[in-house]
Amino acid sequence: MSLPSIPLGLHLLETLFSHYISATVIFNKSKVINEYLESKLPEHATQAMFALASIRDYTDQES
């Protein structure tokens, strides 16, 4: 499975950190974004973060 485009990925990471406050306890936002842009973030972690963010992003669009 391939990851989404970089702009969409950044949108999903912003959604994750803005809607799931607990994510900031577990992850350092700037480090996650930098590692994502440098393709150093493990793919399974990236997919998990995108999955959580996409659920929130989808529910926001329905409102």
N, C-alpha and C positions, 0 to 999 in steps of 0.2 A: 504494500500500500504506500502510495507516495503522499508527501505532505502538501498542504496548500501553498499558494504563492506567498512570497515574503510579506507583501502588504497585508494580505488576509491573516497570515500568521501573527503579525504584529498587532493587528486589530484584536485577534482572539486573546493574545497575552494581555493586552490592555484591559479587555473585558474581564479576564480572570482576576487580575489584581484589583480592579475597581469594584467588583461585585462579591468576591470571596475574600473577605478581610483576613481570614485564617491563612490564605496563601502567602501573605506577607510574613507570617510567623515561620512558615516552613521554608520559603524561598526568598532570596534576595532579588528583588525585581530587576534592578539594573544588571546584575550578573546573569540572570536568566535571559534577558533580552540580548545582551552581548554574546553569550554563548550560542543562542539561537542564530543570531546573524553570522557568527563564525562557524556555524554547523558543528559545534562542539557539544550541544545538548543532546543527550541520548534520545534516540528516536522514540523509544517506549515512553519516556517521560514527556516528551513533546506531544505525543498523541494523547496521553492522559490529560494533560493540561488543556489541549484543544478540545477534547471531548467535554470536559467540565464547562469551559467557556462557551462552547457552541450551544449547550443546553440553556444557559443563561441568556445568551444573545438571541436565541429563538424565542424564548418567553418574553423578552423585552419587545420584540417586533410584533408579537401578538397583541400587546396592550394598546 
